[in-house]
Amino acid sequence: MQLTLISHTLCPYVQRAAIVLAEKEVAFERRYVDLAHKPDWFKTVSPLGKTPVLMVDNDAIFESAVICEYLDDTLLPRLHPADALKRAQHRGWMEFGSGVLSTIAAFYNAPDAAAFARHRGDIQRRFAQLEAVLPEQGPYFSGASFSVVDAVFGPVFRYFDVLESAGGTGFFDELPKVRAWRAALAVRPSVQQAVGSGYAAELCSFFLARGSELSRRITGHER
Ligand SMILES: N[C@@H](CCC(=O)N[C@@H](CS)C(=O)NCC(=O)O)C(=O)O
């Protein structure tokens, strides 16, 4: 079985699939697409025109959560909890993670200082919700074992590495469990290896090109 992950260099949804693949220690290839100029072959395998797509030989699976479920159904070790109730709850938190990604996008696209502050507050409220459900004993989302929810949040936290280097600090000041979780994910090899070495510089350029409040603040910070 040949696995190919159709990818975009900055896409956090691609990263979650790459992390799950790495946790399963399965060989896979990555094929990158330019989302600004989508090739015809990509539109065929991706009905919504989005990355990631997982090619399983010649069959395509689209939507990152579905890809993660497929990988967890078919490859060991299982990352989802064995208990059906807990597994359902984890799926809810995966969706929550997608919501956090949308909030982050609203933040980096905020056109002015008021919207920037509002979306920053939204991000902090989302992480406060996570603080309330994280276990006392980590290091991961549900304790000692790495789960698909961790694969979802590795790429979420990665945004903050770049945001902090651009001067945006203090997101997690009041959230010690979130900070510990972030630190544990940052050193997990599967999370580290989900992006290439040029990721941080490329994300920074992407932020700068938004013409947003964040773009202006990064420019001011670098001056
Ligand atoms: N719900 C999708 C979201 C994927 C997504 O938004 N991918 C972005 C890149 S990070 C994309 O392909 N955007 C291109 C477009 O929407 O035209 C998933 O979980 O796979």
The ligand as an SDF file (V2000), in Angstrom:
LIG
                    3D

 20 19  0  0  0  0  0  0  0  0999 V2000
  -11.6740   21.0070    6.8520 N   0  0  0  0  0  0  0  0  0  0  0  0
  -10.4640   20.8690    6.0890 C   0  0  0  0  0  0  0  0  0  0  0  0
   -9.7280   22.1890    6.1020 C   0  0  0  0  0  0  0  0  0  0  0  0
   -8.4900   22.1290    5.2170 C   0  0  0  0  0  0  0  0  0  0  0  0
   -8.0630   23.5350    4.7580 C   0  0  0  0  0  0  0  0  0  0  0  0
   -8.6900   24.5430    5.1000 O   0  0  0  0  0  0  0  0  0  0  0  0
   -6.9660   23.5630    3.9900 N   0  0  0  0  0  0  0  0  0  0  0  0
   -6.5090   24.8260    3.4580 C   0  0  0  0  0  0  0  0  0  0  0  0
   -5.0070   24.9810    3.6090 C   0  0  0  0  0  0  0  0  0  0  0  0
   -4.5400   24.9970    5.2930 S   0  0  0  0  0  0  0  0  0  0  0  0
   -6.7710   24.8500    1.9650 C   0  0  0  0  0  0  0  0  0  0  0  0
   -6.5440   23.8760    1.2820 O   0  0  0  0  0  0  0  0  0  0  0  0
   -7.2160   25.9890    1.4320 N   0  0  0  0  0  0  0  0  0  0  0  0
   -7.3730   26.1900    0.0270 C   0  0  0  0  0  0  0  0  0  0  0  0
   -8.7080   26.6850   -0.3420 C   0  0  0  0  0  0  0  0  0  0  0  0
   -9.6110   26.6920    0.5210 O   0  0  0  0  0  0  0  0  0  0  0  0
   -8.8710   27.0690   -1.5080 O   0  0  0  0  0  0  0  0  0  0  0  0
   -9.6140   19.7440    6.6550 C   0  0  0  0  0  0  0  0  0  0  0  0
   -9.6960   19.5250    7.8740 O   0  0  0  0  0  0  0  0  0  0  0  0
   -8.9090   19.0660    5.8940 O   0  0  0  0  0  0  0  0  0  0  0  0
  1  2  1  0
  2  3  1  0
  2 18  1  0
  3  4  1  0
  4  5  1  0
  5  6  2  0
  5  7  1  0
  7  8  1  0
  8  9  1  0
  8 11  1  0
  9 10  1  0
 11 12  2  0
 11 13  1  0
 13 14  1  0
 14 15  1  0
 15 16  2  0
 15 17  1  0
 18 19  2  0
 18 20  1  0
M  END
$$$$
